Amino acid sequence: MLSSDALRTRLRAAFVFAAALGLSGCLAPMYGPLAEGGDITGELQAIAVDPIANRIGHYLGDDLIFAFNGTGSSVTPRYRLKVALRETVQTPLIDTVSGRPSAANVLVNADYVLTQSGTTTEIVKGTAVVVASYDRTSQRFANVRAARDAEIRDAESLAEQIRDRIAIALSNRRGAS
């Protein structure tokens, strides 16, 4: 015979399972097939990325192109992505003996807008923010290289954020139509 605690635990587990089963039809995989055919991967491949200014913009542009169409295939663009960057370097730690910063943060804000090609119809727009830290030393060239590595890490993180947000927006847009 089951104790009342064991019975209560089994009933609770059955209720959770039934609730999860009922909600399972509400979820759809983001990269799954769309209702009208095709898939999100094909939609992402049709995004043309406008050139982005500065060195970090170059890194971000390359990462976005690869994130959208890593196959290298040529697809007629149906969408155009414009990105504007704002970069800030902060030095939160100062060495009390030398008075020089011992660490720095590279903070990057990316304002992006995805539009339909040839029109001004906005599909999605937003701001992605990332920060990467690096240690500073008394060696000038080591600091320059560490700062550049932080920019590269920021660009990779931004590309992932922007790709995921655009994929979600396209999935919601295409799934609803």
C-alpha positions as CSV (number, residue, x, y, z in Angstrom):
1,M,0.0,0.0,0.0
2,L,1.3,3.5,-0.8
3,S,1.7,6.1,1.8
4,S,-0.1,9.4,1.4
5,D,3.2,11.2,0.6
6,A,4.0,8.7,-2.1
7,L,0.5,8.9,-3.6
8,R,0.7,12.7,-3.5
9,T,4.1,12.7,-5.3
10,R,2.8,10.4,-8.0
11,L,-0.4,12.5,-8.5
12,R,1.8,15.7,-8.7
13,A,4.1,14.0,-11.3
14,A,1.1,12.9,-13.4
15,F,-0.4,16.4,-13.3
16,V,2.9,17.9,-14.4
17,F,3.2,15.3,-17.2
18,A,-0.4,16.0,-18.4
19,A,0.2,19.8,-18.4
20,A,3.4,19.4,-20.3
21,L,1.7,17.1,-22.8
22,G,-1.1,19.6,-23.3
23,L,1.3,22.5,-24.0
24,S,3.6,20.5,-26.3
25,G,1.5,21.4,-29.3
26,C,2.1,25.2,-28.7
27,L,5.8,25.0,-29.4
28,A,7.5,24.9,-32.8
29,P,11.2,24.6,-33.6
30,M,12.6,27.9,-34.8
31,Y,14.6,26.2,-37.6
32,G,11.8,23.8,-38.6
33,P,9.7,24.0,-41.8
34,L,7.4,27.0,-42.2
35,A,3.7,26.7,-42.7
36,E,3.8,27.8,-46.4
37,G,6.9,25.8,-47.2
38,G,10.6,26.6,-47.0
39,D,12.5,27.1,-43.9
40,I,14.2,29.8,-41.8
41,T,17.6,28.8,-43.0
42,G,16.6,29.8,-46.6
43,E,15.2,33.1,-45.3
44,L,18.4,33.9,-43.4
45,Q,20.5,33.1,-46.5
46,A,18.5,35.8,-48.4
47,I,19.8,38.6,-46.1
48,A,22.4,41.0,-47.6
49,V,24.5,42.8,-45.0
50,D,25.4,46.4,-45.7
51,P,29.0,47.4,-45.0
52,I,29.6,48.4,-41.4
53,A,32.1,51.1,-40.5
54,N,35.4,50.7,-38.6
55,R,37.5,47.6,-37.7
56,I,34.9,46.0,-35.4
57,G,32.3,46.6,-38.1
58,H,34.4,44.6,-40.5
59,Y,34.6,41.7,-38.0
60,L,30.9,41.9,-37.3
61,G,30.0,42.1,-41.0
62,D,32.0,38.9,-41.8
63,D,30.6,37.1,-38.8
64,L,27.0,38.1,-39.8
65,I,27.5,36.9,-43.4
66,F,28.8,33.6,-42.2
67,A,26.0,33.3,-39.6
68,F,23.3,33.9,-42.2
69,N,24.8,31.9,-45.1
70,G,27.7,29.8,-44.0
71,T,27.4,27.7,-47.2
72,G,28.9,30.3,-49.4
73,S,26.0,29.8,-51.9
74,S,24.8,32.8,-53.8
75,V,21.2,33.7,-53.0
76,T,19.1,36.6,-54.4
77,P,18.7,39.0,-51.4
78,R,15.2,39.5,-50.2
79,Y,16.2,41.4,-47.1
80,R,18.8,44.1,-46.3
81,L,20.5,44.5,-42.9
82,K,21.9,47.8,-41.7
83,V,24.0,48.0,-38.5
84,A,25.3,51.0,-36.7
85,L,27.9,50.5,-33.9
86,R,28.9,52.5,-30.9
87,E,32.0,51.3,-29.1
88,T,33.2,52.4,-25.7
89,V,36.3,51.3,-23.7
90,Q,36.0,51.5,-20.0
91,T,38.9,51.0,-17.5
92,P,37.3,49.8,-14.2
93,L,40.5,48.8,-12.4
94,I,43.4,51.2,-11.8
95,D,46.8,50.0,-10.4
96,T,47.4,52.2,-7.3
97,V,51.2,52.1,-7.6
98,S,51.6,53.0,-11.3
99,G,48.3,54.8,-11.7
100,R,47.7,52.9,-15.0
101,P,44.6,50.8,-15.8
102,S,45.1,47.1,-15.2
103,A,42.0,45.9,-17.0
104,A,39.6,47.3,-19.6
105,N,36.1,46.5,-21.0
106,V,35.2,46.9,-24.6
107,L,31.4,47.7,-24.7
108,V,29.7,47.7,-28.1
109,N,26.1,48.7,-28.9
110,A,24.8,47.6,-32.2
111,D,21.6,49.2,-33.6
112,Y,20.3,47.0,-36.4
113,V,17.4,47.3,-38.9
114,L,16.3,44.5,-41.2
115,T,14.2,45.8,-44.2
116,Q,12.7,44.2,-47.2
117,S,15.0,44.7,-50.2
118,G,14.1,47.6,-52.4
119,T,11.6,49.0,-49.8
120,T,11.7,50.8,-46.5
121,T,9.4,48.2,-44.8
122,E,11.0,47.3,-41.5
123,I,10.9,43.6,-40.6
124,V,12.7,43.9,-37.3
125,K,14.9,46.4,-35.5
126,G,16.6,46.5,-32.2
127,T,19.8,47.0,-30.2
128,A,22.2,44.3,-29.1
129,V,24.8,45.0,-26.4
130,V,27.9,43.0,-25.5
131,V,31.0,43.6,-23.4
132,A,34.4,41.9,-23.4
133,S,37.1,42.4,-20.8
134,Y,40.9,42.2,-21.2
135,D,43.9,42.7,-19.0
136,R,46.2,45.6,-19.6
137,T,50.0,45.5,-19.0
138,S,52.9,47.9,-19.3
139,Q,53.5,46.5,-22.8
140,R,51.9,48.7,-25.4
141,F,51.6,46.2,-28.2
142,A,50.2,43.5,-25.9
143,N,47.5,46.0,-24.9
144,V,46.7,46.7,-28.5
145,R,46.4,43.0,-29.4
146,A,44.3,42.3,-26.3
147,A,41.9,45.1,-27.2
148,R,41.6,43.8,-30.7
149,D,40.9,40.3,-29.4
150,A,38.2,41.7,-27.2
151,E,36.7,43.5,-30.2
152,I,36.7,40.2,-32.1
153,R,34.9,38.4,-29.2
154,D,32.4,41.2,-29.1
155,A,31.7,40.9,-32.9
156,E,31.2,37.2,-32.6
157,S,28.7,37.6,-29.7
158,L,26.9,40.4,-31.5
159,A,26.6,38.3,-34.7
160,E,25.0,35.5,-32.7
161,Q,22.5,37.8,-30.9
162,I,21.5,39.5,-34.1
163,R,21.1,36.3,-36.0
164,D,19.0,34.7,-33.3
165,R,16.8,37.8,-33.0
166,I,16.3,38.0,-36.8
167,A,15.6,34.3,-37.0
168,I,12.9,34.6,-34.3
169,A,11.3,37.6,-36.0
170,L,11.3,35.9,-39.4
171,S,9.9,32.7,-37.9
172,N,7.1,34.6,-36.2
173,R,6.4,36.6,-39.3
174,R,6.4,33.8,-41.8
175,G,4.6,31.4,-39.4
176,A,1.8,33.9,-38.8
177,S,1.2,34.5,-42.5
